[in-house]
Amino acid sequence: MINFQQVHKAYHVNGQAITALQPTDLNIARGEVFGIIGHSGAGKSTLLRLINRLEEPSGGRIDIDGEEVTALDANGLRGFRQQVGMIFQHFNLLSSKTVADNVALPLKLAGKLSGADLDKRVAQLLARVGLSDHAKKYPAQLSGGQKQRVGIARALATEPKILLCDEATSALDPQTTASVLQLLAEINRELNLTIVLITHEMDVIRRVCDRVAVMDAGVIVEQGPVADVFLHPQHSTTKRFVQESEHVDEQEQHDDFAHVAGRILRLTFQGESTYAPLLGTVARQTGVDYSILAGRIDRIKDTPYGQLTLALTGGDLEAAIACFAAADVHLEVLR
């Protein structure tokens, strides 16, 4: 659906070129939820806004659904943008218009519907985001979560192929964030809509995305399926995000483990293996004792996962390690 070929972007400030995005190749599949994560200044907003040419690339080629959008003139760009919805961090609603009028605005601008057909479409969109009872209210009368739902309804008005989310949950509390992410996941499934979202929160990526790209200083430093990147991070930037999301200080943890006796392993479970009684089975078969030093069990989108750090003592340690390696788990020997 989205293909970047050596796309780059530089801004000119006081006669100097400031590079926001290094030459980048990127492919985003039709119907997937693709996350882009990075700290402030990493280049993620620039990359997102290049997709619908809110930012003009300094070079490279962007193809959307087989069409080279970098070659579009002004008229072609207007038509293309009707296929791309966008949700903003701070909602960007018109305060002087009602909820219904905010949702109707892109339809009026596109000239696609009018009269009863327009009203029917707006009613359908508000029902889909759970705001049917708020059509006549104004943005100032809504909560943050309700405002973002209006933003989602507005972004869906022209039946886009792609939905861009620019830090769509960063202004919301955790509970509201969860409900908005659930809504986006439902929309993705129902409409087979390609969603690209940027965030600085790993938990947002974990909850809703299929694949993720990690950015640092205008470069995609790591990308892949969320489970692979989240559970087995390779780049230092990715590791930092994972540690922040888990509230783990790796150096402190290393210091704590320095006084623990035995072999230290990290086991990662995914899917049904998360619930298998593997530790007890291996302990009985090999005679080892184990201590759980750290652990988490949660979900990545719809897939359960678990990650345990163990200390093994006594018994046949090598046989225990071999049993873990043979099971449906990912094994790392930390010490």
Backbone hydrogen bonds, N-H to C=O, Kabsch-Sander energy under -0.5 kcal/mol:
donor,donor_aa,acceptor,acceptor_aa,energy
2,I,28,I,-2.1
3,N,63,D,-2.6
4,F,26,L,-3.2
5,Q,61,R,-2.5
6,Q,4,F,-0.5
7,V,24,T,-2.2
8,H,59,G,-2.0
9,K,21,L,-2.0
11,Y,18,I,-3.1
13,V,11,Y,-0.7
13,V,16,Q,-3.0
16,Q,13,V,-2.0
18,I,11,Y,-4.2
18,I,16,Q,-0.6
19,T,17,A,-0.6
20,A,9,K,-2.3
21,L,9,K,-2.1
22,Q,218,G,-2.6
24,T,7,V,-1.7
26,L,4,F,-1.6
28,I,2,I,-2.5
32,E,29,A,-1.4
34,F,32,E,-0.7
34,F,195,I,-3.2
35,G,33,V,-0.5
35,G,211,R,-2.7
36,I,197,L,-2.6
37,I,213,A,-2.5
38,G,199,T,-1.3
42,A,39,H,-2.0
47,L,43,G,-2.2
48,L,44,K,-2.4
49,R,45,S,-2.5
50,L,46,T,-1.1
51,I,47,L,-0.8
51,I,48,L,-1.1
52,N,48,L,-0.6
53,R,50,L,-0.7
54,L,49,R,-2.0
55,E,49,R,-1.8
58,S,8,H,-2.5
59,G,8,H,-1.2
61,R,5,Q,-2.0
63,D,3,N,-2.5
64,I,67,E,-2.9
65,D,1,M,-3.1
67,E,64,I,-1.9
69,V,62,I,-1.7
69,V,67,E,-1.1
70,T,62,I,-1.1
71,A,68,E,-1.1
72,L,69,V,-1.2
77,L,73,D,-2.7
78,R,74,A,-1.9
79,G,75,N,-1.8
80,F,76,G,-2.4
81,R,77,L,-2.4
82,Q,78,R,-0.8
82,Q,79,G,-0.7
83,Q,80,F,-2.1
84,V,81,R,-1.3
85,G,162,I,-2.9
87,I,164,L,-3.0
91,F,88,F,-1.2
92,N,90,H,-2.6
95,S,93,L,-0.7
97,K,94,L,-1.6
99,V,137,K,-2.5
100,A,135,A,-2.5
102,N,98,T,-2.4
103,V,99,V,-2.0
104,A,100,A,-2.1
105,L,101,D,-1.3
107,L,104,A,-0.5
108,K,104,A,-2.3
109,L,105,L,-2.6
110,A,106,P,-1.9
111,G,107,L,-1.0
112,K,107,L,-1.4
113,L,107,L,-0.6
117,D,114,S,-1.1
118,L,114,S,-0.8
119,D,115,G,-2.1
120,K,116,A,-2.4
121,R,117,D,-2.1
122,V,118,L,-2.4
123,A,119,D,-2.3
124,Q,120,K,-2.1
125,L,121,R,-2.2
126,L,122,V,-2.5
127,A,123,A,-2.1
128,R,124,Q,-2.0
129,V,125,L,-1.4
130,G,127,A,-1.1
131,L,126,L,-3.4
134,H,131,L,-2.0
135,A,132,S,-0.9
137,K,134,H,-1.6
141,Q,138,Y,-2.5
142,L,139,P,-2.0
147,K,143,S,-2.5
148,Q,144,G,-2.1
149,R,145,G,-1.7
150,V,146,Q,-2.0
151,G,147,K,-2.2
152,I,148,Q,-2.0
153,A,149,R,-2.5
154,R,150,V,-2.7
155,A,151,G,-2.1
156,L,152,I,-1.5
157,A,153,A,-0.5
157,A,154,R,-1.1
159,E,156,L,-2.0
161,K,83,Q,-2.3
162,I,83,Q,-1.9
163,L,194,T,-2.8
164,L,85,G,-2.9
165,C,196,V,-2.8
166,D,87,I,-3.0
166,D,164,L,-0.6
167,E,165,C,-1.1
167,E,198,I,-1.2
170,S,167,E,-1.1
172,L,169,T,-1.7
177,T,173,D,-2.8
178,A,174,P,-2.2
179,S,175,Q,-1.7
180,V,176,T,-2.3
181,L,177,T,-2.6
182,Q,178,A,-2.1
183,L,179,S,-1.9
184,L,180,V,-2.3
185,A,181,L,-2.3
186,E,182,Q,-2.1
187,I,183,L,-2.4
188,N,184,L,-2.4
189,R,185,A,-2.1
190,E,186,E,-2.8
191,L,187,I,-2.5
192,N,188,N,-1.1
193,L,187,I,-0.5
193,L,188,N,-0.5
194,T,161,K,-1.9
195,I,32,E,-2.1
195,I,193,L,-0.5
196,V,163,L,-2.6
197,L,34,F,-2.5
198,I,165,C,-2.5
199,T,36,I,-2.1
202,M,200,H,-0.5
204,V,201,E,-0.6
205,I,201,E,-1.3
206,R,202,M,-2.6
207,R,203,D,-1.9
208,V,204,V,-1.5
209,C,205,I,-2.0
210,D,33,V,-3.1
211,R,33,V,-1.4
212,V,224,G,-2.4
213,A,35,G,-2.4
214,V,222,E,-3.5
215,M,37,I,-3.1
216,D,219,V,-2.5
218,G,42,A,-2.5
219,V,216,D,-1.2
221,V,214,V,-2.3
221,V,219,V,-0.9
222,E,214,V,-1.1
224,G,212,V,-1.9
226,V,210,D,-2.1
229,V,225,P,-2.3
230,F,226,V,-3.2
231,L,227,A,-2.3
232,H,228,D,-2.0
239,K,235,H,-2.4
240,R,236,S,-1.9
241,F,237,T,-1.9
242,V,238,T,-2.4
243,Q,239,K,-2.5
244,E,240,R,-2.4
245,S,241,F,-2.3
246,E,242,V,-1.8
247,H,243,Q,-0.6
247,H,244,E,-0.6
248,V,243,Q,-2.7
250,E,248,V,-0.7
253,Q,249,D,-2.7
254,H,250,E,-2.5
255,D,251,Q,-2.4
256,D,252,E,-2.4
257,F,253,Q,-2.2
258,A,254,H,-0.9
259,H,256,D,-0.9
260,V,257,F,-1.9
263,R,312,L,-1.9
265,L,263,R,-0.5
265,L,310,L,-2.2
266,R,332,E,-2.8
267,L,308,L,-3.0
268,T,330,H,-2.2
269,F,306,G,-3.3
271,G,304,P,-2.6
273,S,270,Q,-1.0
274,T,271,G,-1.7
275,Y,272,E,-1.6
276,A,273,S,-1.0
278,L,276,A,-2.1
281,T,277,P,-1.6
282,V,278,L,-2.6
283,A,279,L,-2.4
284,R,280,G,-2.2
285,Q,281,T,-2.1
286,T,282,V,-2.2
287,G,283,A,-1.8
289,D,313,T,-3.2
291,S,311,A,-2.1
293,L,291,S,-0.8
293,L,309,T,-2.9
294,A,309,T,-1.3
296,R,307,Q,-1.6
298,D,305,Y,-2.2
300,I,303,T,-3.0
301,K,206,R,-2.0
301,K,299,R,-0.6
303,T,300,I,-2.4
305,Y,298,D,-2.6
306,G,269,F,-2.0
307,Q,296,R,-2.5
308,L,267,L,-2.5
309,T,294,A,-3.0
310,L,265,L,-2.8
310,L,308,L,-0.6
311,A,291,S,-2.3
312,L,263,R,-3.1
313,T,289,D,-2.4
316,D,286,T,-2.4
317,L,315,G,-1.0
320,A,316,D,-2.0
321,I,317,L,-2.4
322,A,318,E,-2.2
323,C,319,A,-2.1
324,F,320,A,-2.3
325,A,321,I,-2.5
326,A,322,A,-1.7
327,A,323,C,-1.1
327,A,324,F,-0.5
329,V,327,A,-2.0
330,H,268,T,-2.6
331,L,329,V,-0.5
332,E,266,R,-2.0
334,L,264,I,-2.0
334,L,332,E,-0.8
335,R,264,I,-1.8
